[in-house]
């Protein structure tokens, strides 16, 4: 196989699931431009994609999940790559009641566990596949209050009791999934992504860049290129890793 084909996603059937419109839209459109066959599950409809289909993936319980996946499989057949893009902040605040915590954990973590369980099983049948989970860079270092200095309103909006647990849980679960699925030549990896340029106030961006090695914010192409690598055959021997896409923020 030539190098250009190793790093290609042309013709690969890629299913993207998530509720984060910023990352999900840019990844879907980028993969479409790279000539992958893109299918999307989520609340954000994306227009202008070639060969694009939109599905609703129900994650409330296992019966709903299986019903959704059977529909998807009947429509598109085998899935080469599955991308979980769920970086939307849960309900903000620290003082959450049990019912709020329970709801947030089920909403985010149950969906991932069931998706990887069943989509991973679909991939094991053909002995090949790639699962890519998008997580927040803060899953590696925790919530840094210094980035919110003199902006209490942004802190109150951005901080969530469950967020670190959910994002860190994605990493732990990916490693566990990689251990089981690897025997079937199915890999599972995580991208720990920095905030995209323009999605936070300039004061936050300045403090973030002070802490990172590369003195700029992430752009959509930074995340897309990492996704393409993990979906392509170039990463066939890579599984169970967390790849930070954060300009070196978590390297210190």
C-alpha positions in Angstrom: 0.0 0.0 0.0 1.3 3.4 -1.0 1.7 6.2 1.6 -1.1 8.3 0.1 -3.5 5.4 0.4 -2.4 4.6 3.9 -3.5 8.1 5.1 -6.7 8.1 2.9 -10.3 7.7 4.1 -11.7 7.6 0.6 -14.7 5.3 0.4 -14.7 4.5 4.1 -18.1 4.4 5.8 -17.9 6.7 8.8 -20.6 7.1 11.3 -20.4 10.2 13.6 -22.5 10.5 16.7 -22.6 13.5 19.0 -24.3 16.7 20.2 -21.4 19.1 19.8 -22.2 21.1 16.7 -18.8 22.8 16.4 -16.6 19.7 16.3 -19.2 17.5 14.7 -19.9 19.8 11.7 -16.3 20.5 10.9 -15.3 16.8 11.1 -18.2 15.7 9.0 -17.6 18.3 6.3 -13.8 17.6 6.4 -14.3 13.8 6.0 -16.8 14.4 3.2 -14.2 16.5 1.4 -11.7 13.7 1.9 -14.2 11.5 0.0 -15.3 9.4 2.9 -19.0 8.2 3.1 -20.3 10.2 6.0 -23.3 9.3 8.1 -24.4 11.4 11.1 -26.4 10.7 14.2 -27.3 13.7 16.4 -29.5 16.7 16.9 -27.6 18.9 14.4 -28.5 18.5 10.8 -25.6 19.2 8.4 -26.3 20.3 4.9 -24.1 20.2 1.8 -22.5 16.8 2.2 -22.1 14.3 -0.6 -23.8 11.0 -0.1 -24.7 12.1 3.4 -27.5 10.5 5.5 -28.8 11.6 8.8 -30.0 9.2 11.5 -31.4 9.5 15.0 -29.5 7.3 17.5 -31.6 6.6 20.5 -29.4 6.0 23.6 -32.0 6.1 26.4 -31.8 2.3 26.9 -30.4 -0.8 25.2 -33.6 -1.6 23.3 -33.8 1.8 21.7 -30.1 1.6 20.8 -30.4 -1.8 19.1 -33.5 -0.6 17.2 -31.6 2.5 15.9 -28.4 0.5 15.0 -30.4 -2.1 13.2 -32.0 0.6 11.1 -28.5 2.1 10.4 -27.0 -1.3 9.5 -29.9 -2.1 7.1 -29.4 1.2 5.4 -25.6 1.5 5.1 -24.2 -2.0 5.8 -20.8 -2.3 7.6 -19.3 0.6 9.4 -15.6 1.2 8.9 -15.2 4.0 11.5 -17.3 5.3 14.4 -16.7 8.7 15.9 -18.2 9.8 19.2 -18.2 13.6 19.5 -19.8 14.6 22.8 -18.1 17.6 24.3 -21.2 19.6 25.1 -21.1 20.8 28.7 -23.6 19.2 31.1 -25.7 21.4 33.4 -23.3 24.0 35.0 -22.6 24.3 38.7 -21.3 22.3 41.7 -24.3 21.7 44.0 -26.2 19.2 41.9 -28.9 17.0 43.4 -28.6 13.2 42.8 -31.3 13.2 40.1 -29.4 15.8 38.1 -26.1 13.8 38.4 -27.9 10.6 37.4 -29.5 12.2 34.4 -26.2 13.7 33.1 -24.2 10.5 33.5 -26.8 8.5 31.7 -27.2 11.0 28.9 -23.5 11.1 28.2 -21.8 8.0 29.4 -24.6 5.4 28.8 -24.7 6.5 25.1 -21.0 5.9 24.7 -20.9 2.6 26.4 -23.9 1.2 24.4 -22.6 2.6 21.2 -19.1 1.2 21.5 -20.5 -2.1 22.7 -22.8 -2.7 19.8 -21.0 -0.9 17.0 -17.8 -2.5 18.1 -19.5 -5.9 17.8 -20.6 -5.0 14.3 -16.9 -4.3 13.5 -15.7 -7.5 15.0 -17.7 -9.5 12.5 -15.5 -8.3 9.6 -12.3 -8.2 11.8 -11.5 -4.5 11.2 -12.6 -1.1 12.3 -11.7 2.1 14.1 -13.5 3.9 17.0 -12.5 7.5 17.7 -13.7 9.3 20.9 -13.5 13.0 21.1 -12.8 14.3 24.7 -11.9 17.6 26.2 -8.3 18.4 27.0 -9.4 19.0 30.6 -9.9 15.3 30.9 -6.1 15.0 31.2 -5.4 17.9 33.6 -8.7 18.9 35.3 -10.5 22.2 35.4 -8.0 25.1 35.5 -9.7 28.1 37.3 -6.8 30.3 36.4 -8.0 30.5 32.8 -11.2 32.1 34.1 -9.5 34.9 36.2 -11.5 38.1 36.2 -14.4 36.3 34.4 -16.6 34.9 37.1 -19.6 34.8 34.7 -17.8 32.5 32.2 -16.6 30.3 35.1 -20.2 29.9 36.4 -21.4 29.0 32.9 -18.5 26.6 32.0 -17.9 24.6 35.1 -20.0 21.5 35.7 -19.7 19.0 38.5 -20.0 16.0 36.2 -18.0 17.2 33.2 -14.5 16.0 34.3 -15.8 12.7 35.4 -17.6 12.1 32.1 -14.7 13.2 30.0 -12.2 11.2 32.1 -14.5 8.3 31.9 -14.3 8.4 28.1 -10.6 7.8 28.3 -10.8 5.0 30.8 -13.5 3.3 28.8 -11.6 3.6 25.5 -8.6 1.8 27.0 -10.9 -1.0 28.2 -12.6 -1.2 24.9 -9.3 -1.3 23.1 -8.2 -4.2 25.2 -11.2 -6.3 24.3 -11.7 -5.3 20.7 -8.1 -5.6 19.8 -8.3 -9.3 19.4 -10.7 -8.7 16.6 -8.4 -6.1 14.9 -10.8 -3.3 16.0 -9.1 -0.3 17.6 -10.3 2.4 19.9 -8.6 5.7 20.6 -9.3 9.1 22.1 -8.5 12.6 20.9 -8.2 15.1 23.8 -9.0 18.4 22.1 -8.3 22.0 23.0 -11.0 24.7 22.6 -11.3 25.9 19.1 -10.3 29.4 18.2 -13.1 31.9 18.6 -15.3 29.7 20.9 -14.0 31.4 24.1 -13.4 35.1 25.0 -10.0 36.5 24.1 -9.0 36.7 27.8 -9.5 33.0 28.2 -7.6 32.3 25.0 -4.6 34.4 26.1 -4.3 32.5 29.4 -4.6 29.2 27.5 -1.9 30.1 25.1 0.4 31.2 27.9 0.3 27.7 29.3 0.6 25.9 25.9 3.8 25.3 23.9 2.3 26.3 20.5 1.2 29.9 21.0 -2.1 29.7 19.2 -5.6 28.2 19.7 -6.7 25.1 17.9 -8.4 25.4 14.6 -10.8 22.9 13.0 -8.1 21.5 10.7 -6.0 20.4 13.7 -8.8 18.2 15.0 -9.8 17.0 11.5 -6.2 15.9 10.6 -6.0 13.8 13.8 -9.4 12.2 13.1 -8.4 11.3 9.6 -5.2 9.7 10.9 -7.1 7.5 13.4 -9.7 6.6 10.8 -7.2 5.7 8.1 -5.2 2.6 7.7 -2.1 4.5 8.7 -3.1 3.9 12.4 -3.9 0.2 12.0 -1.4 -0.7 14.8 -2.5 2.2 17.1 -5.1 1.5 19.8 -5.8 2.4 23.4 -4.1 5.8 23.2 -5.0 9.3 24.2 -3.7 11.8 21.6 -3.8 15.4 22.9 -4.6 18.0 20.2 -3.9 21.0 22.4 -0.7 22.6 21.3 1.2 21.1 24.2 -1.1 22.4 26.9 -1.2 19.1 28.8 2.4 18.3 28.2 3.6 20.4 31.1 
